[in-house]
Amino acid sequence: MVDGLGGGRPGAPGPAKSPGGGVPRGLGVLVMMMQAGLQEYDWAIGGIVERAKSTLAAGAIVISVLIAGIGGFAWMLNSGDAPGVMEHLRATHAIVPITLLGSAGFVAMVWSAHFSVAALSIVEVKSPFSTDLIMANGAMKEGLMHVWESASEAAAYRGVCKSYAVALENREKTIKDIGPKALLGQRLLLAGLGLTASATIVTIVSVGTAVGA
């Protein structure tokens, strides 16, 4: 039996060593692969977060413009500058698609903001290494220090691999959590823009018809 820090059954074949007699080559390669994977995951998470932020910012701007436009249109109708416009919209039933398209677009953009915020709020990336390796309750833990000091190089590399594995698993889960939400936020923003643009086109055509009549 072994204590898990190094060594093995006497006479049993051990892992292939590096030419210098240090850590087994396989563990060294594994650590390098995990380092590369961690960096790639961090890049992917950073890209998703930036897209969610951009979607949220764009949605906020569009919603603000939309609210201002609705206010301006209401003022125009009440000011008497376009007499009979509302009556014309009602008579031609154009008010129905305008209301439906505008409302659907507004709701889509609100949900876009919701999912973008959700994508940002669940980002929790763990570091592969922390003070827990040598500290406990805010103080240096001599027992943990002794474990590292007495561990063989191969055992130390195995501990590093375990830490990287936990961090990689955390990033995989994070990407699965935030990726679909950020993508849905983008799609809802595009849908909202399309719907509100359609409502605007119908309104312009209807108002132009009413004014020219």
C-alpha positions as CSV (number, residue, x, y, z in Angstrom):
1,M,0.0,0.0,0.0
2,V,1.1,3.6,-0.6
3,D,0.1,6.8,1.1
4,G,-0.9,8.5,-2.2
5,L,1.9,11.0,-2.2
6,G,4.4,8.9,-4.2
7,G,6.1,5.6,-4.5
8,G,4.4,2.3,-5.1
9,R,4.5,-1.5,-4.5
10,P,8.2,-2.7,-4.4
11,G,9.2,-4.2,-7.7
12,A,6.1,-2.9,-9.5
13,P,6.8,-1.1,-12.8
14,G,6.4,2.7,-12.4
15,P,5.5,5.4,-14.9
16,A,7.9,6.4,-17.5
17,K,10.3,9.1,-16.2
18,S,11.6,12.1,-18.0
19,P,15.2,11.8,-19.2
20,G,16.3,13.9,-16.3
21,G,14.7,11.6,-13.8
22,G,12.1,14.1,-12.7
23,V,8.3,13.9,-13.1
24,P,6.8,11.2,-15.4
25,R,6.5,12.5,-18.9
26,G,2.8,11.8,-19.1
27,L,2.0,14.0,-16.1
28,G,4.1,16.8,-17.5
29,V,2.2,16.6,-20.8
30,L,-1.1,16.4,-19.0
31,V,-0.4,19.6,-17.0
32,M,0.5,21.4,-20.2
33,M,-2.7,20.2,-21.9
34,M,-4.8,21.4,-18.9
35,Q,-3.1,24.8,-18.9
36,A,-3.9,25.2,-22.6
37,G,-7.5,24.1,-22.0
38,L,-7.9,26.4,-19.1
39,Q,-6.8,29.4,-21.2
40,E,-9.1,28.5,-24.1
41,Y,-12.1,28.1,-21.7
42,D,-11.3,31.5,-20.2
43,W,-11.2,33.1,-23.7
44,A,-14.5,31.4,-24.5
45,I,-16.1,32.6,-21.3
46,G,-14.8,36.1,-21.8
47,G,-16.2,36.2,-25.3
48,I,-19.7,35.1,-24.1
49,V,-19.6,37.7,-21.3
50,E,-18.7,40.5,-23.8
51,R,-21.5,39.4,-26.1
52,A,-24.0,39.4,-23.3
53,K,-22.9,42.9,-22.2
54,S,-23.1,44.2,-25.7
55,T,-26.6,42.8,-26.1
56,L,-27.7,44.3,-22.8
57,A,-26.3,47.7,-23.8
58,A,-27.8,47.6,-27.3
59,G,-31.2,46.5,-25.9
60,A,-31.2,49.3,-23.3
61,I,-30.5,51.9,-26.0
62,V,-33.2,50.5,-28.3
63,I,-35.8,50.4,-25.5
64,S,-35.0,54.0,-24.6
65,V,-35.4,55.1,-28.2
66,L,-38.6,53.1,-28.5
67,I,-40.1,54.7,-25.4
68,A,-39.1,58.2,-26.6
69,G,-40.6,57.5,-30.0
70,I,-43.9,56.3,-28.5
71,G,-44.1,59.4,-26.4
72,G,-43.4,61.6,-29.4
73,F,-46.0,59.9,-31.5
74,A,-48.6,60.3,-28.8
75,W,-47.8,64.0,-28.5
76,M,-48.2,64.4,-32.2
77,L,-51.6,62.8,-32.2
78,N,-52.8,64.9,-29.3
79,S,-51.3,68.2,-30.7
80,G,-53.6,68.3,-33.7
81,D,-50.8,68.2,-36.2
82,A,-52.2,65.1,-37.7
83,P,-56.0,65.4,-37.6
84,G,-57.9,62.2,-38.1
85,V,-54.8,60.0,-38.0
86,M,-56.0,57.8,-35.1
87,E,-59.5,57.6,-36.6
88,H,-57.9,56.5,-39.9
89,L,-55.8,53.9,-38.1
90,R,-58.9,52.5,-36.4
91,A,-61.0,52.6,-39.5
92,T,-58.5,50.7,-41.6
93,H,-57.7,48.4,-38.6
94,A,-54.0,49.3,-39.0
95,I,-53.9,49.9,-35.3
96,V,-54.2,46.2,-34.7
97,P,-50.9,45.1,-36.4
98,I,-49.1,48.2,-35.1
99,T,-50.1,47.4,-31.5
100,L,-49.4,43.7,-31.8
101,L,-46.0,44.1,-33.6
102,G,-44.9,46.9,-31.3
103,S,-45.9,45.1,-28.1
104,A,-44.3,41.9,-29.2
105,G,-41.1,43.7,-30.1
106,F,-41.0,45.5,-26.8
107,V,-41.6,42.3,-24.9
108,A,-38.9,40.5,-26.9
109,M,-36.3,43.2,-26.1
110,V,-37.3,43.1,-22.4
111,W,-36.7,39.3,-22.3
112,S,-33.5,39.8,-24.2
113,A,-32.3,42.0,-21.4
114,H,-33.5,39.5,-18.9
115,F,-31.5,36.6,-20.4
116,S,-28.4,38.8,-20.9
117,V,-28.5,39.8,-17.2
118,A,-29.0,36.1,-16.3
119,A,-25.9,35.1,-18.4
120,L,-23.8,37.7,-16.6
121,S,-25.1,37.0,-13.1
122,I,-24.1,33.3,-13.0
123,V,-20.5,33.7,-14.1
124,E,-18.5,32.2,-11.3
125,V,-15.0,31.1,-12.5
126,K,-12.9,29.3,-10.0
127,S,-9.1,29.5,-9.9
128,P,-7.2,26.1,-10.1
129,F,-5.1,27.2,-7.2
130,S,-6.1,29.1,-4.0
131,T,-4.9,29.7,-0.5
132,D,-6.7,26.5,0.5
133,L,-3.6,24.7,-0.6
134,I,-1.6,25.9,2.3
135,M,-4.0,27.9,4.5
136,A,-7.0,27.2,6.7
137,N,-9.2,29.8,8.5
138,G,-6.9,32.6,7.4
139,A,-3.7,31.1,8.9
140,M,-0.8,29.0,7.5
141,K,-1.5,25.4,8.0
142,E,1.7,23.6,8.9
143,G,0.1,20.2,8.1
144,L,-0.7,21.2,4.6
145,M,2.8,22.7,4.2
146,H,4.3,19.4,5.4
147,V,2.2,17.4,2.8
148,W,3.7,19.5,0.0
149,E,7.2,19.4,1.4
150,S,7.2,15.6,1.8
151,A,5.4,14.8,-1.5
152,S,7.3,13.4,-4.4
153,E,7.5,15.4,-7.6
154,A,5.1,13.0,-9.3
155,A,2.6,13.3,-6.4
156,A,2.9,17.1,-6.5
157,Y,2.1,17.0,-10.3
158,R,-0.9,14.8,-9.6
159,G,-2.2,17.4,-7.1
160,V,-1.7,20.1,-9.7
161,C,-3.6,17.9,-12.3
162,K,-6.5,17.5,-9.8
163,S,-6.7,21.3,-9.2
164,Y,-6.7,21.9,-13.0
165,A,-9.4,19.3,-13.5
166,V,-11.7,21.0,-10.9
167,A,-11.2,24.3,-12.6
168,L,-11.8,22.9,-16.1
169,E,-15.0,21.2,-14.9
170,N,-16.1,24.5,-13.4
171,R,-15.5,26.3,-16.7
172,E,-17.3,23.6,-18.7
173,K,-20.3,24.0,-16.5
174,T,-20.2,27.8,-16.7
175,I,-20.1,27.8,-20.5
176,K,-23.1,25.4,-20.6
177,D,-24.9,27.7,-18.3
178,I,-24.2,31.1,-19.8
179,G,-23.8,30.2,-23.5
180,P,-27.5,29.4,-24.3
181,K,-28.7,32.4,-22.2
182,A,-26.4,34.9,-24.0
183,L,-27.4,33.4,-27.4
184,L,-31.1,33.6,-26.6
185,G,-30.6,37.2,-25.5
186,Q,-29.1,38.1,-28.9
187,R,-31.8,36.3,-30.8
188,L,-34.6,38.0,-28.8
189,L,-32.9,41.4,-29.4
190,L,-32.9,40.8,-33.2
191,A,-36.5,39.6,-33.1
192,G,-37.5,42.7,-31.1
193,L,-35.7,44.9,-33.6
194,G,-37.5,43.2,-36.5
195,L,-40.9,43.4,-34.9
196,T,-40.6,47.1,-33.8
197,A,-39.2,47.9,-37.3
198,S,-42.3,46.3,-38.9
199,A,-44.6,48.2,-36.5
200,T,-42.8,51.4,-37.5
201,I,-43.1,50.8,-41.2
202,V,-46.8,50.0,-40.9
203,T,-47.3,53.2,-38.8
204,I,-45.5,55.4,-41.3
205,V,-47.5,54.0,-44.2
206,S,-50.8,54.4,-42.4
207,V,-50.0,57.9,-41.2
208,G,-48.8,58.9,-44.7
209,T,-52.1,57.6,-46.1
210,A,-54.1,59.4,-43.5
211,V,-52.4,62.7,-44.0
212,G,-52.5,62.5,-47.8
213,A,-56.1,61.6,-47.9
